[in-house]
Amino acid sequence: MRRLERRLLRRIGWATMATGASQAAAPVISLSLLRGDDNPAARHFFGTVGMFMVCTGGLSAARPDDRAVTLMTAAQKAGAAAAVGLAVRRGVLSPLALGVAGFDAFTSLLALDYARRLG
């Protein structure tokens, strides 16, 4: 099970990097997919979040056996899930974004379980 979790977390890390890079480069695409407001502030902040996704995803992909990295990945994904859920509740993003929040919540639980296995 530990090997499977490690592989999943690395792949999720690479996917987080890729989606973060696309979000940083073209935030309007991500905003339109999630039916978010398209204004200069939203594009700026979505792009900034994308840059941080590249950083955290890359670290997670590169160092999946580092317990501190895995715990911070869990925290980042839990925070992202909560933030996206709150954005949906406030009407900033459409309910389609709940899929993103659910995936981030799942990833957070996976990372916590893997960190537990690392000891």
JOBELBEL-V223720 format. One line per field, one symbol per residue. ss: DSSP state (H for helix, E for strand, - for the rest). phi: phi as a letter, one per 20 degrees, with the letter a starting at -180 (. if undefined). Layout:
ss->???
phi->???
This chain:
ss->-HHHHHHHHHHHHHHHHHHHHHHHH-HHHHHHH------HHHHHHHHHHHHHHHHHHHHHHH----HHHHHHHHHHHHHHHHHHHHHHH-----HHHHHHHHHHHHHHHHHHHHHHHH-
phi->.ffffffffffffffffffffffffbfffffffelefdbgfffffffffgfffffffffffecfeegffffffgffffffffffgfffgenfcfggfffffffffgffffffffffffn
